[in-house]
Amino acid sequence: MSSGLASSWQFWAVLSAVFAALTAIFAKVGVENINSDLATFIRTIVILVTLGLILYATGQYRNTEPISLRTMIFLVLSGLATGASWICYFRALKIGNAAQVAPIDKLSVVLVAIFGVIFLGEHLSPLNWAGVALIAMGALFVAF
């Protein structure tokens, strides 16, 4: 994966969007007849097993360097935020329409831009900010 399409962040971002869209559709059907927290738990088990198999099959489970405390803290915080997001997302899907829930969930794109500027010191051009505003407006238009 050192060259070509597979080394492009854009390629992986588009795949992420496709799988996120499928997640919404599959999850909406999946939560119809069970508790949303149980649905989230089942989804998490599937992810854990799948990632475990990927790490084992590719030999990536062998970490050659120790993981720093800072790295571990932020990975734990990320995991907690992911879990909270999934729980909220599945509850929203249980109650609402996927076509309305998903755009509101994707307001995370807007929040990432804002948080990136505030907490990570990233810089966005006026054109980037216009795009962020359009994403926010588009999400709201689709959802409501």
Sine and cosine of phi, psi and omega as CSV:
sin_phi,cos_phi,sin_psi,cos_psi,sin_omega,cos_omega
0.00,0.00,0.48,0.88,-0.06,-1.00
-1.00,0.06,-0.24,0.97,0.00,-1.00
-0.56,-0.83,0.24,-0.97,0.06,-1.00
0.99,0.12,-0.30,-0.95,-0.09,-1.00
-0.86,0.52,-0.65,0.76,-0.06,-1.00
-0.92,0.40,-0.29,0.96,0.04,-1.00
-0.99,-0.13,0.10,1.00,-0.01,-1.00
-1.00,0.00,0.76,-0.65,0.04,-1.00
-0.91,0.41,-0.52,0.86,0.00,-1.00
-0.90,0.43,-0.65,0.76,0.04,-1.00
-0.84,0.54,-0.77,0.64,-0.03,-1.00
-0.93,0.36,-0.55,0.83,0.04,-1.00
-0.92,0.40,-0.65,0.76,0.05,-1.00
-0.91,0.42,-0.69,0.72,0.06,-1.00
-0.87,0.49,-0.64,0.77,0.05,-1.00
-0.86,0.52,-0.69,0.72,0.01,-1.00
-0.90,0.44,-0.67,0.75,0.02,-1.00
-0.88,0.47,-0.74,0.67,-0.01,-1.00
-0.92,0.38,-0.56,0.83,0.07,-1.00
-0.90,0.44,-0.64,0.77,0.05,-1.00
-0.90,0.44,-0.70,0.72,0.04,-1.00
-0.90,0.44,-0.58,0.81,0.05,-1.00
-0.84,0.54,-0.72,0.70,-0.01,-1.00
-0.88,0.47,-0.71,0.71,-0.04,-1.00
-0.92,0.39,-0.76,0.65,-0.01,-1.00
-0.89,0.45,-0.65,0.76,-0.03,-1.00
-0.92,0.39,-0.63,0.77,0.01,-1.00
-0.85,0.52,-0.69,0.72,0.04,-1.00
-0.94,0.35,-0.63,0.78,-0.05,-1.00
-0.92,0.39,-0.48,0.88,-0.04,-1.00
-1.00,-0.04,0.02,1.00,-0.07,-1.00
-0.83,0.56,-0.67,0.74,-0.15,-0.99
-0.88,-0.48,0.21,0.98,0.05,-1.00
-0.68,-0.74,0.22,-0.98,0.05,-1.00
-0.90,0.44,0.66,-0.75,-0.06,-1.00
-0.90,0.43,-0.53,0.84,0.04,-1.00
-0.93,0.37,-0.63,0.78,0.06,-1.00
-0.91,0.42,-0.64,0.77,0.05,-1.00
-0.88,0.48,-0.66,0.75,0.04,-1.00
-0.90,0.44,-0.65,0.76,0.03,-1.00
-0.88,0.47,-0.72,0.70,0.01,-1.00
-0.88,0.47,-0.71,0.71,0.03,-1.00
-0.85,0.52,-0.68,0.74,-0.02,-1.00
-0.90,0.44,-0.66,0.75,0.05,-1.00
-0.87,0.49,-0.70,0.72,0.02,-1.00
-0.87,0.50,-0.68,0.73,0.01,-1.00
-0.90,0.43,-0.71,0.71,0.00,-1.00
-0.86,0.50,-0.73,0.69,-0.01,-1.00
-0.90,0.43,-0.71,0.71,-0.01,-1.00
-0.88,0.48,-0.74,0.67,0.02,-1.00
-0.91,0.42,-0.62,0.79,0.06,-1.00
-0.87,0.50,-0.68,0.73,0.03,-1.00
-0.91,0.41,-0.65,0.76,0.04,-1.00
-0.89,0.45,-0.73,0.68,0.01,-1.00
-0.88,0.48,-0.68,0.74,0.00,-1.00
-0.92,0.39,-0.73,0.68,-0.06,-1.00
-0.90,0.43,-0.53,0.85,-0.04,-1.00
-0.99,-0.16,-0.03,1.00,0.00,-1.00
0.96,0.28,0.21,0.98,-0.06,-1.00
-0.97,0.23,-0.15,0.99,-0.02,-1.00
-0.96,0.29,-0.23,0.97,0.01,-1.00
-1.00,0.07,1.00,-0.06,0.02,-1.00
-0.99,0.15,0.86,-0.52,-0.04,-1.00
-1.00,0.07,-0.29,0.96,-0.01,-1.00
-0.88,-0.47,0.56,-0.83,0.06,-1.00
-0.92,0.39,0.50,-0.86,0.03,-1.00
-1.00,0.01,0.81,-0.58,-0.03,-1.00
-0.94,0.34,0.37,-0.93,0.04,-1.00
-0.87,0.49,-0.67,0.75,0.02,-1.00
-0.87,0.50,-0.73,0.68,0.03,-1.00
-0.87,0.50,-0.72,0.70,-0.02,-1.00
-0.89,0.45,-0.68,0.74,0.01,-1.00
-0.86,0.50,-0.73,0.68,-0.04,-1.00
-0.95,0.32,-0.52,0.86,0.09,-1.00
-0.94,0.35,-0.61,0.79,0.07,-1.00
-0.91,0.41,-0.71,0.71,0.04,-1.00
-0.87,0.49,-0.66,0.75,0.05,-1.00
-0.88,0.47,-0.67,0.74,0.03,-1.00
-0.89,0.45,-0.67,0.75,0.04,-1.00
-0.90,0.43,-0.66,0.75,0.03,-1.00
-0.91,0.42,-0.65,0.76,0.05,-1.00
-0.88,0.47,-0.73,0.68,0.02,-1.00
-0.87,0.50,-0.71,0.71,0.02,-1.00
-0.89,0.46,-0.66,0.75,0.03,-1.00
-0.88,0.48,-0.73,0.69,-0.02,-1.00
-0.90,0.44,-0.68,0.74,0.01,-1.00
-0.87,0.49,-0.73,0.68,0.00,-1.00
-0.90,0.43,-0.66,0.75,-0.03,-1.00
-0.89,0.46,-0.73,0.68,-0.02,-1.00
-0.92,0.39,-0.59,0.81,0.07,-1.00
-0.90,0.43,-0.67,0.74,0.03,-1.00
-0.89,0.45,-0.66,0.75,0.02,-1.00
-0.91,0.42,-0.57,0.82,0.02,-1.00
-0.88,0.47,-0.59,0.80,-0.09,-1.00
-1.00,-0.04,-0.65,0.76,-0.15,-0.99
-0.94,-0.35,0.00,-1.00,0.04,-1.00
-0.99,0.15,0.64,-0.77,0.01,-1.00
-0.84,0.55,-0.63,0.77,-0.03,-1.00
-0.93,0.37,-0.27,0.96,0.06,-1.00
-0.98,-0.21,-0.60,0.80,-0.02,-1.00
-0.93,0.38,-0.73,0.69,-0.09,-1.00
-0.85,0.52,-0.69,0.72,0.02,-1.00
-0.89,0.45,-0.61,0.79,0.04,-1.00
-0.91,0.42,-0.67,0.74,0.06,-1.00
-0.85,0.52,-0.60,0.80,-0.03,-1.00
-0.97,0.24,-0.05,1.00,0.20,-0.98
-0.88,0.47,-0.20,0.98,0.11,-0.99
-0.84,0.54,-0.51,0.86,0.05,-1.00
-0.87,0.50,-0.69,0.72,0.02,-1.00
-0.91,0.42,-0.71,0.70,-0.01,-1.00
-0.91,0.42,-0.61,0.79,0.04,-1.00
-0.88,0.47,-0.67,0.74,0.02,-1.00
-0.88,0.48,-0.73,0.68,-0.01,-1.00
-0.91,0.42,-0.74,0.67,0.00,-1.00
-0.91,0.42,-0.59,0.81,0.03,-1.00
-0.87,0.49,-0.64,0.77,0.03,-1.00
-0.94,0.35,-0.72,0.69,-0.08,-1.00
-0.94,0.33,-0.75,0.66,-0.17,-0.99
-0.99,-0.14,-0.44,0.90,-0.07,-1.00
-0.95,-0.33,-0.07,1.00,0.01,-1.00
0.95,0.32,0.35,0.93,0.03,-1.00
-0.96,0.29,0.40,-0.92,-0.03,-1.00
-0.86,-0.51,0.72,-0.69,0.06,-1.00
-0.89,-0.45,0.66,-0.75,0.04,-1.00
-0.97,0.23,0.22,-0.97,0.09,-1.00
-0.83,0.55,-0.60,0.80,0.05,-1.00
-0.90,0.43,-0.65,0.76,0.07,-1.00
-0.88,0.48,-0.69,0.73,0.01,-1.00
-0.90,0.44,-0.59,0.80,0.06,-1.00
-0.89,0.45,-0.66,0.76,0.05,-1.00
-0.89,0.45,-0.67,0.74,0.04,-1.00
-0.87,0.49,-0.70,0.72,0.02,-1.00
-0.89,0.45,-0.66,0.75,0.03,-1.00
-0.91,0.42,-0.62,0.78,0.06,-1.00
-0.88,0.48,-0.71,0.70,0.00,-1.00
-0.88,0.48,-0.73,0.68,-0.01,-1.00
-0.91,0.42,-0.66,0.75,0.01,-1.00
-0.88,0.47,-0.68,0.73,0.03,-1.00
-0.88,0.48,-0.68,0.74,0.00,-1.00
-0.93,0.37,-0.64,0.77,0.03,-1.00
-0.89,0.46,-0.66,0.75,0.00,-1.00
-0.93,0.36,-0.65,0.76,-0.09,-1.00
-0.96,0.28,-0.54,0.84,-0.07,-1.00
-0.90,-0.44,0.00,0.00,0.00,0.00
